[in-house]
Amino acid sequence: MNTQVKRALQEISRGCVEFIGEDYIASLLERFFTTGERFSVKAGFDPTAPDLHLGHTVLLQKLATFQRYGGDIKFLIGDFTATIGDPSGKSETRKPLSKEEVCKNAITYKEQVFKVLDPAYTEVCFNSQWLGELGVAGMIILTSKFSVARMLERDDFTKRYKNNQPISIVEFIYPLLQGYDSVALNCDIELGGNDQKFNLLVGRHLQRAYGLDKEQAVMMMPLLEGLCGVQKMSKSLNNYIGVTESANTMYAKILSISDEMMWRYYELLSSCSIEELEQLRAQVQAGEFHPKAAKEQLALEITARYHNIDLAKQAKIEFDNVFSKDEIPADLDVFTCAPNEWIAKVLTQTGLCESTSQARRDIRAGALKINKEKITDEKLQLSVGEYIIQIGKRRFAKVIIS
């Protein structure tokens, strides 16, 4: 294996949880460096929400790395499969989306991915193109390629079966449809989260079953932890950083992660090289570079990626003003609530707290400020007026009671 291939494999495998078919990827890279011939890399995204967050962009960053080393990206929007619902890692059937919801979300995905990917080496695909035309005969042929016994090897299906929880036939069909995407696109490599291993392997199996003269390599990436540092990044858990959030919000949220979690974000989200990252980590460990400065560097890079460098620098100035000088952010989200609304309910309506019980805990802990004054009355009701509400150091909202 030559030096170029080794170097490319190092960058490609960075942060990867599991590789299947590494030798095949090495051969594709060697062919690219020798002849310039490119290869295809697929990653599928079900448009289940209108906006992507940084957890989704772990795969996008890896796809961008492949582009530098000969990968032509098939960015697959699962507009057909999203109407079914993937139960991967779930204990129950996931609610399917309507076609209208899927189409609306898919449009925003197309707008967002090119903040990371090079359009010259990216093809946006929709699996309704081939799955919608599969027909009854095609579906019967597809289901004949896989056994029920193999399907029940999937961990979440096994648990639900043992616990007498329902599993619909359509859930068996989902991994087959995802696997068929790899047949239709004739992929060389597929990327996915480590919760998608079974579905990714189905793609390899179906490529053999349909007589393709190759078997796609599979690369699994970890699920990025959210701002809490424990659970995966998720809008439902309110621990996410959305790629469409304002520059000020994005920068502040990145600065809020722990020093330890910062390295995880660097590894999975930063464009800096392995050598640059190792050097930075060594400088921090030696006390030559402060962890906060390293975090600011990361926040500037990511904010500039989804906005621009000027807005990123302005976000840093805003952050420093707010948190160093105890000022209030200039671009507060504004909410309107009813008169005499319970403060705990206001905090949940504004998204400053996940639940009223969490709100009460925060108030008791002294984390609540209203118009810069600390409030400890968890039974407080807000009368008509305008309020700047703050939880902790970094969460603000403007509330109008009218």
N, C-alpha and C positions, 0 to 999 in steps of 0.2 A: 504494500500500500504506500503510494507516494506521499510526500509532505503535504501537498495541496489537499488531497483527500482526507488525510488525518486531521488537518486544520479545520476543514469544513465539517467533518463528523463531530469534532469537539464542540463547535458552535451549535450545530443542529441538535446534539444530544443534551445540551445545557438545560438543566431543570427537568429533564424527561424522567418519568416514573418507570416506564417500561418500553423496550424496543422489541419488535418481532420482525425479523428480516433485515438486520443491520448489514449483513453481507450484500444483500440485494441493493440497499441504498448506496453502499460503497461502490458497487459496480456502476450504478447510475451516475454517481458523482465522477468517477473515473472517465466514463464515456463523455460526460459533459466537458471536463477539462481537456480531453484529448481531441474530441471532434466538434464540440460546441452544441451537440444534440441535447435538447432539453427534455424534461420528463414531467409527468403530471402528478400533482399533489392535491388531494381533496380534503376538505373539512366541511361538515354539514352543520347548519344552524337552524333550529326550528324557531320561527319568529313568534315566540310565545309572549313577548312584551315589546312595546314600541321602541325601547332604547336599549343599547348595549351598555354594559358596565365594564370596569377594568378586569373583572373575572373572565368575561368573554374574550377580552383582548389578549389573554395568555396564548390562545391558539393563533390569533392574528399576528402576534409578534413572531411566533414560530414559523408561520407561513411566510412572513416577510424575510426571515432568515433563509428559508428554502429558495426564495426568489433570487437571492444573491448568488446562489450556487446551482442555478439551472432549473429551478422548479417553476413550472407554469401552474398557477393556482386555479383550481376549480372551487370557487366559493359557492357552496351549495346551500340555497335557501329551501328548507323543507316545507314548502307551501302546501304540499299534499299531505305529508306525514303529520304536520302540525294539527290537521283536522282530525287526527286519530288519537294522538297522545302517547308519549313514551313513558312507561312506568319505571325506567331505569333508576334503581336505588330507592324507589318509592314502595310504601307498604300498601298502597291502594291505587286504583286506576286514576290516571291523571285526566282531568277534565279537558275534552277536546275544544278547540277554538272554531268559531264560525269562519267561513271563507272571507267575510268582510274584515274581521279582525286580523286574519292572517295577511291579507293583501295590504292593509294599512301598515302593519308592523314591518312587512317585507320592504316596503318603500323606504322606511327610515333606515333599515339595515344597509341598503344599497348606498345611501348617502353617507353612512358613517364609516364603512370599511376602508374607503380609500384615504382616510386619514392615516392609515397604517400601511396598506398594500399599494404596490406599484400597479396602476391600471394597465400598463403595457403588458404585464405578465399575469393578468387576472381575468378570469371569465366568471361572471355571475350567472349561476344556473338555477333553475327552478325544477324540482323533481316532479311537478305535475306534468311536465313535458312528456315524460315517458310513463310515469305511473298512471296518469289519467287515461292513457291509451292502452294499458296492459290488457284490460278486458277480462271476462270470466275465464276464458281458455288460458290466457297468460297467467292469471292468478292460480289456477289449478296446477299448471306446470311449476310455478314458483313454489307452492306449498309442498309439492312432491319432492323437492330437493332437500328437505330437512325433516327430521323425525321429531315427534312429540317428546321422546325420551331425551334427545339432545336439548330441546327447548327447556325442559324442566331442570337442566343442569345450571341454568341461570339462577344466581343466588336469590334474587328477590322473588322469583317465581317459586323456588323451592320453599322458602319461608312461608309464603302465602298459602301454598298448597298444603303444607303441614299444619298450618293454623286454620285450615278450612275457610280461608278468605277467598272471595270470588276472583277468578282470572278469566277475562273474556277472551274469546277466540281472536278478536281483533288485536289484542295485545300480543298474541303469538305472531300475528302477521306483521306487526310493526318492525321487529328486527329483520324480517325477511325483506321488507320494502327498503329499509336502510341499506341492507346488504346488496340489494338489486341496483341501488344507485351506483355502486362501485362497478357493477357489470355494465350498466348503461354508459358510464363515463370512462370505462376502460382505464381505471386509475392504477398508477404505479405505487402510490403511497397514500395512506389515509391517516389523518390526525384526529384525535378525540380526547375527551377527558378520561381519567382513569375509572370513572363510573360507567364508561361505555365499552369496556373491553369485550363483553359478549357480542354486542352488535357489530363491533369492528371485525371480530373473528368470523362472524357470519358472512361478511363481505368477502373475506379470503376464501371461505368455503364455496360460496356461490360463483366466484370467478372460476374455480376449478370445475364446478358442476355444470356451468354453461360453456365449458370448453375453451376459455381464454388461455392463451399460451403464457400466462404469468399468474402470480399470486401476490397481491399487493402487500407491501410492508406496512406495518402498523406502528404508530408512535402514540403513546398515551402521556398526556400532560396532567399535572396535579390540579386540583380545584383550589383556586386562590382564596385564602382566608380573607374575610372582610375586616372592617375597621375594629371589630371586637378582638381580632387576633385568634379566634377559636373556630367559629363556624364559617362555612364557605360564604363568599360574598353573595348577597341576595337582596333583592329589593324588598321581598316580603319580611326579611329580618332587619331592614333599615340599616344595614351595615355596608352599604355599597358606595362606590364612586362612579357616577354615570358619565359616559363620554360626552354627553350633551349638556352637562351642568356648566354653570358659569366658571370662568377662569378663577375667580376669587374662591368659589366654593370648592372647586377641584383642588386647588393649591392648599387650602386650609385643611381639607380632609386628609390629604397625603401627609401633611405635617403632623396629623393627629395619631398616626400609627406609631407603635412602639419602636424603640431602637432595634430590638431583635427582629421584629417583623420587617423592618426596612430592608434587610438583606434578602429576604424572600421576594419582596417586590422588585428589588434590583435584579435579581436573578431571572425572574419571569417576565418583567415588563421593560427593563432598560435596554437600550440599544448599545450600551458600552460593551466593549470586548471582554472576554474572559480575563485577559491580562490586566486591563484597566480596572475591572472589578476586584481582582485579587490585590492589586496595588492599593486601591482605595480602602479595602478592608484592613490591610496591614497598617496603613497610616492611622486609621481610627484606633486599632488595637494598640498601637505604639504611642498613642496620645498626641500624634502630630496633626491630627485633623479631628475636629469635634463632631460627634455623631449628628448634632443638629445641623451642622454645615453640610454633611453628607446627605441628610434628609432633604435639605433645601435644594441641593443639586438635583436630586431625584424628582422633587416636586416641580422644579423649573422645567426639566426635560419632558415630563409627561404632560404638564399643562401646555407647554409650547406645541407639543405634538397635536393636541386636539383643538388648540386655539392658534396662537402664534407667540413668538418670543416676546414681543412688546407687551401683550396682555399678560403673559406669564410674569414678566418683571414687575408690571403694575400690581399684579396679585400679591407678589412678595412684599411690595411697599405697603399695600393695604393690610396684609397680615401683620407686618411688623408694627404698623400704627395701632391696629386694634389690640393686639395682644402684648405689645411692649408698653403702649401708652394708655391702655384701657379705654380705647375709643370704640365707637359702635360702627360696624360695617356700613358701607354706603349703599350696597345693593341688597337690602333685606327682603326676604319673601314676605308678602303682605297677606293676612288672613282676616276674614270678617266673621265674627261670632255673635250670638244672641246675647241680649242683656242678662246680667246676673248668672253668667255661665260659670260653672265650677272650674277652678283653676286646673285641676287634674285633667279634666276633659279638654280644656283649651290646649294643654300641652300635648295631648294625643292628636287633636285635630290639626295642629301645626306640624306634627311630625317630630317635635323635640323629644318626645318620649314614646316608647312603643305601646305602652298600656297605662291605664290610670293607676294601677298598682306600682308600676315603675315610677310614675310621676310622683306619687306619694313618698316613695323611698328617696327620690332625689330631693324633694322638698325637705324631708326630715334630715337629710345629710347636709343641708345648707347650700345646695347647688343652684337654687332658683334665685334670680334677680329680676325685678320688674323696675324698669326705668333706673337701673343701676343700684337699686336698693335691695338688700337681701330679704327674702320673704320666707318665713318658716310656718305660716298658717296654711296647712294642707286643706282646710275647709273654705278657703277664700273664694269669694264670688266677685267677678269683675263687673263693675258698673259701666255705664256708657262713657266712652272716651277712647284714646289711643295709647297703646302701651308697647314698649320695647321689652320683650321677654327674652331672658337668657338662661340657659342651662349649662352649667360648667363654664369653661373658658371659650368654647368655640361654637356653640349652637345658639343662634339668634333667630328671632322672628318679630315682625311688627304685627300687632293684633289691634283691629278696630272693632270696638263694641258699639253697635248701632241698632 
